[in-house]
Amino acid sequence: MSTTAPTTAQLDDRLAGFGRIAERITDQIGHVLVGQQAMVNRLLIGLLAGGHILLEGVPGLAKTLTVRLLARSIDTGFSRIQFTPDMLPADVIGTEIFNPRDATYSIKKGPVFSNLILADEVNRAPAKVQSALLEAMQERQVTIGETTYEMGDPFLVLATQNPIEQEGTYPLPEAQLDRFMLKIKVGYPSRDEERSIVDRMAGASRDGDANGDPEGRVEPVVSPQDLLEARRLLGDVFADDKVRNYIVDLVRATRDPAAANVEGMQGLIEVGASPRASINLMKAARAHALLQGRNYVTPHDVKTLAADVLRHRIIVSYEAEAEGKTSDDLVAAILDSVLVP
């Protein structure tokens, strides 16, 4: 196998090809979705980098709709799992079924065996059900009984959750949170966007409006092969040593703010981000650079994605909670203090 690095012209051709893939997906989603460009951008980053994504926001902000539209635009398998308080792990990964006629067991695979998984309202199920996703998310495999099954490729978990202050929610285990590359906070649309939403969606009936079923306007425009080829392009995105060091410095500052000369954070962080955060921040920054049409990473790419990569990996202390500080506040302070190359 040749290990020759691609030429500049070859990189430009691949970059243009990826740009067309991202544009086709964005256009299809835009047939239905109004606004939420930041959420769509982050979903594309996770799709390209192969990282699972957690979407958090109050009900009614099109989190589930956006994931469904993304899945429709890709010609691959899609499975939705609606998490509820009475679920069991077998409802996610599957189980062994005893056949009394011949006294044997057979395997019934659960809905996690697909390519794109929508884990809807994942924090409404208890911890043991949430943890059923752990092996699939990290090792890309599921064990049922004594047999281990490999997941297909691509495999991506896109989970939605309501803020933990909402009624009937369970905090996600820290081990599972760390397996999400990005945690995206979804906010309310602007006034103009909300008006467009009303005009576009309020008249739709169950059988579709005059323009047909809105979601039916979205067609598959990208194949799994296109997606996997775009992922291979990620490794050709150049990241200077100064940018790599900047990523490591940011993540290490979450563990020891004093050593990073971050003032006013003594005792505010209980647990900092793991090395997995450094890996994911590099992958996300490279994907963000590709979406911007570049084959090299800048510190701006890192700063843009830092909050999404770090916010769910930092456990704030009781002292921080007493002062009303959130993980986003602490990440912002670190970004302001760590020297940018």
N, C-alpha and C positions, 0 to 999 in steps of 0.2 A: 504494500500500500504506500502510495506517495505521501510524503509529509511536507511537500513544497508549499510554502505559504502562498495564498492567493495574491494575484497582482492587484494594483489599484483599480484597474479597469474591471476586473472580475468582481471585486468588492462593490464597485459602483453598480454593476449589473444586478448583483444579489440584493443590494440595498433598494434599488428601484423595484425589484420584484416584491420585496417585503412591504414596501410602501403601498403597492397595489393591493396586497392582501389586507393590510390594515384598513385601507380606504374602502374596500368592498364590504368588510364587516361593519365598519362605522356607518356606511350609507344604508345598509340593510336595517341596522338598529334604529337609525334616524327616521325610517319610514313610520315608526310607531312612537318611539321615545322622544320626549321634548326635554331639552336641557340635559343636566347631569353629565356634562362632558368629562368632568374629573373622574367620575365613577367608571365611565366607559373606558377612559384612558388607562385606569388602573387595572381593569379587567383584561385589557389587551396586553398589559405588561405581564400579568400573571399567566395568561395564556401562552405568551411567547417564552417566558422564563420557566414555565412548568411548575409554578408555585401556587399553592392553594391560597384562596382568598376568603376573608371574613368581612361581610358587609354588616355594619351596625347602623340602625336608625329606627325611628318610631314607625309604626305601621302606616302604610299609605304612600311611601316615597318611591315606589316602583323598583324596589330591590329585587323581588322575585321576578317581576316582569322583565327586567333588564337581563337577568341570567337566562330566562327562557328565550329571549330574543337572540342572545349570543349563541345559545345552543342551536337554534333554528338556522343560523347563518353558517354553521359548520356541518358538513355532511358526515356526522359521526353519531355514536350512541349517546343517548341522554336519559337520565333517570332522576326523578324527583322523589325525595323522601321528606314527608311532612312529620316533623318531630312533635311528639305529644307526651304528656306526663306518664301515660300508661304503657309506653313502648318498652320492648325488651331488646337486648342486643341482637337476638336472632332475627328481629324484624329488619335489621340493617344488613347483616352479613350473611344470613341464611342459617340453616340448621340441618341436622341429620334426621331423616324420617324413617321410622321402623315399618317394614312391610311384613305384616303377620303371615301372609300367605306362604312366603318362602323364607321367613325368619332372617331377612337381610335388611341392611340399612342403605338408603339412598340419600344423596345430597340434593337439597333444594337451595340454590343460590339466591341470595337476597338482592335487593335493588342496587347495592353498592357495586355490583358487577356491571359496569358500563364505562363510558369514557368521560363524559361530563356529568358530575353528580351535583344536584342542587339539594343541599341539606337545609331545608326551609325551617326557620325558627329553631335552630339547633339548640338554643339554650332553654327550650321549654321541655326538654327531656332530662331525666336524672343523669348523674355523672357516669354511671356504668354504661348507659346507652351512648352518650357522647364519646366515651373512651373506646367504644367498639370501632370507631373510625381510625384509631391511632395507628394500628398496624398497616391498614390500607394506605393512609396518608404518607407515612414515612417509608415503609419497606415496599410499597406497591404490591402487596400480597395480602391474602386473607387465609387464615387457618380455621377450618371447620372440622371438628373431631381431630383425626390424626393426619388429615390431608391439607397441604398448603397449595393454594391456587394463586397464580400470578395474575395481576391486573393487566388489562389491555393498555395500549399506548396509542394516543395520549390518554392520560388519566388525571383528572383535575377535580378537586372538591371546591365548590363555590357555596359557601355557607352564609345564611342570613341570620341575624339575631336582633332581638329587641334590646334596648338598653336595660341593664340589670335592675334598674329601679322599677321597671314595669312589673305589673302583677303576674305571678306565676312563672317567674324565670329562675334558672339555676346558673350560677357562675360556671363558666367552662374551666375544666382542670388546666393548671398551668402547663402541663406536658402537651396538651392538645393545642393550646393557644400558640405555643412555640413552633408548632408545625405549620402554622399559617404564615406564608411569606408576607402578606400584607393584611392589615386591618384597616378597612376604609370606613370612615364616618360619613354617612350620607345625610346631607342637610336639606332644608326646604328649598323649593325652586324660587326664583325671583318672581316679582309680580307679573311681568310680561310672560314669563314661561308658564306660570300657573294659568294665565288667561288662555294661552295657546293649548294647554292641556284640557281645559274646559271645552274649548271649541272643537278639539279633535276627538275627545273621548266621551264627553257627557251624553252625547246622543246615541252612542252605540248600544245596541240591544244584545240579548244573549245569542241571537242568530246573526249578529252583524248589523252594521248600519248601512246607509246608502252606498258607501264606498266598500262594503264587504267587511269581513272580520279583520280588524286592525292587525292582529298578529299574523293573519294569513298573508299579509303583504311581504313578509320576510321569507326569503328563499335561501337555500344552501348555496353559498358562493365560494366556499373554501373547502378543500378536501383535507383529510388527515395528513396526506403526504405533503401538501403545501405547508401545513402547520409544522410538521417535523423538520422540513427543510429550512423553514424560518428559524427554528430553534438552533439548528446547526450553525446558522449565521451568527448567533450570539457569541460564540467563542472567538470569532474574528474581530470583534469590537475591541479596539485598543484601549487599555487603561494604564496610564502612566503610574510609575511607582509612587509619585507624590499623591495621586488620587487614592491608590490602594492604602497608603499610610493614613490618609485622612479618614477613610472608612474605619480602619482599625482604631484610630484615636477616638472617633465618635462613640463607637461601641464600648471601648474600655472606659470612657468617661462616665458611662451609666453605672459602672461597677465601683469606680473610685473617683468621684467628682473632684475631690481635693487635689489629687495627683494631676488632674487635667486643668487645674487652676480655675475651676468653675465655682464662683463665689455664691454663698447663700444657700447651699444645698446640703449642708451637713445634716445627716440623719433623716433626709427626706426620701431616700431610696432604700427599700428593704432588700430587694434583689435586682441586680442589673441584667442586661441582655447577655445571652450566651453567644459562643462563636458562630452558632447557626445564623445569628443576626448579621454578622459580618459577611457571611457567604451570601445570604439573601439580599443584602444591600448592594453588593457588587453585581449580582445577577439583575436586580431590578434597575440599577443605574444603567447597565448596558442596554437593557430593553428600552428604557426611556430614551436613551441616545438614538436607538434605531427608529423609534417613533418620531423623533425630531429630524430624521434624515441624516444622521451622522454615524460614522463608523469609529468614533472615539468618545470616551467618557470625559465629562467635565465635572468640576466640583459642584456646579449648579445641579446636575443630574442627581448627585448624591444628596444635596440639601433638599431637593424637591421630594425625594422618596423617603427621607430619613424618618419622618414622623409616622408614615404608614408602616414602615418596617419595625420601628422600635416601640410604638405606643403600647402594644399588647404584651411586650416582653419585659416591661419595667413594672415591678410591684412597688407601689408607693407605701411609705410607712404610715403608722397612725398619726405621727406628727404632721406629715404632709396632708393627710385627710383633715386634720384639725385646722390647718391653715387654708383649706380649700384648694390645695394644689392637686392638679391631675397629672397623669403621665405626659400629656401633651405640653403642659406648662414646663415640665422638667426637660423634655426634649428640646423645646424652644430655647431654654436657658443654655443647654449644652451647645446647640448650634451657634448661639451668639458668642460663646466663650472659646470654643475650640478654633484654633488658627486655621484659616482656609488657605490652601496652597495657591 
